[in-house]
């Protein structure tokens, strides 16, 4: 029991292999922040309080305030109730009513005893999240292309497929394996591959699920073997020995999808490398117009065939808005928002929209030709909207975005995993993805592609 007025805490502490029963009064002193302290977990009081030991004795941890208070030990009887705790990898995860709420990193002390430190991700951010089964009417599957950084300079591809029945990453990875097995690929002994090399993996699926691209690195990631499949049959292969993938580009027409003509591909490359579009340019589904960001200052859209500019947009206004948002959020004050990335581009020469990341954490949708800008939120990394606009998939922070962040900023990061938000209601599904911290594993890169449900299930013979 936790008495608000009398500040009475009733606790059952598990010490070593036995149980010691005691009650305690929280000391009437100002609670102190102690994020980096090492604790020995003892037990839960209710959904927002649990007890640990530190070097000074029993400590009551307030999850809702991220504070701790010392506990006076007295005899008595009590009962721990509320949350469930379990170990997942090297982390202690608290679940409440079936949902992950908080997480702590674990490590072993010099005497071999396990200790706890507060993980940066605040699991209160996902208390209201649901499972993917809440989106039973979703007309899509979600292909997730993820590259993990593991060990000293090693990389591993870890794709997954998420559907409305997918509740865990294990299920999403299993669905991807079933998807990949439909392709005529040679049997590969992944365990025999040298460090830093991956097996053949899918990295692109067309929305109708008829075209698939795969890639395999070899010779210590210096040789790329890219393959193009149509309706499960290989139609082309391209080998690059300079470590750079020269992609097969697909465009949409009335019959479905097809390869982009070589002459148009060369014009697209010219627009990007010639500085007309800027780095990271994207083309629309039909391959008629392309968009890019020049010098992190201006969005430009050009017709590929004529090279003519059809629209441009100065980013200064939304960069200033993002700087104000970040300054209001962080006690340390504003951070630079002078850079920007184009995440998604949909439209034609007359109208459409773009999704932008401004600075290291702010996300906007900009419509053209009106120039209307809509703030989407913070920390929605790799955000990608479904073709019908009903859903937005996004991710936890990747390596590039996370480098150099302060502890204060990292405390705002959403927990590691994949998120799918229903745009009309704001309802958000969350699938946790726990990285192997002992293997120095973290997310290097992630992108999303939406696959039409009808096409995917026909491919899978469901």
Number of C-alpha atoms within 10 A of each C-alpha: 14 14 10 8 6 9 13 16 21 21 28 21 25 15 14 8 6 8 10 14 18 18 21 19 17 18 13 9 8 9 17 11 13 14 13 10 13 20 21 20 21 19 23 24 24 17 18 17 20 23 27 23 21 16 10 8 13 21 22 24 24 16 17 10 11 15 16 22 20 23 22 15 15 12 10 13 12 16 17 16 15 16 22 17 16 11 13 13 14 15 21 20 20 20 19 16 11 11 19 22 22 24 25 19 19 21 16 10 11 7 6 8 9 14 19 23 19 20 19 20 18 21 22 16 15 18 16 12 19 20 18 22 14 13 19 10 8 17 17 23 23 22 23 26 19 19 18 20 20 21 15 11 9 14 20 18 21 18 23 22 24 25 21 18 15 19 18 18 18 14 16 21 18 17 19 20 15 12 16 19 12 14 17 11 14 7 9 11 8 11 9 8 14 12 16 18 20 21 18 22 20 25 20 19 19 22 23 17 22 19 22 21 21 20 22 18 22 19 13 13 19 13 17 21 17 23 20 21 18 17 13 17 15 16 11 12 14 14 17 14 14 10 15 12 16 12 12 15 15 16 17 17 11 6 6 12 18 15 13 15 12 10 9 14 17 11 16 25 13 15 21 19 13 10 13 20 26 19 17 13 25 21 23 18 17 17 23 19 25 27 32 28 27 19 14 21 15 16 24 20 26 24 21 22 14 10 16 12 17 17 18 17 18 15 18 14 10 20 22 15 15 28 20 15 17 23 15 12 14 13 10 12 12 15 15 14 22 17 15 22 19 20 20 20 24 20 19 21 17 9 13 15 19 19 24 26 27 25 20 24 19 24 25 19 18 20 18 19 15 12 14 10 17 13 15 15 13 19 20 22 24 23 22 22 21 19 16 8 11 14 23 21 25 23 27 23 26 19 15 11 16 17 10 10 11 10 9 13 17 16 14 17 20 23 28 20 18 22 25 26 21 17 13 9 9 12 15 21 22 25 23 16 16 16 19 14 14 11 11 13 18 20 24 19 18 23 20 24 22 25 24 19 18 14 17 20 14 12 16 14 8 7
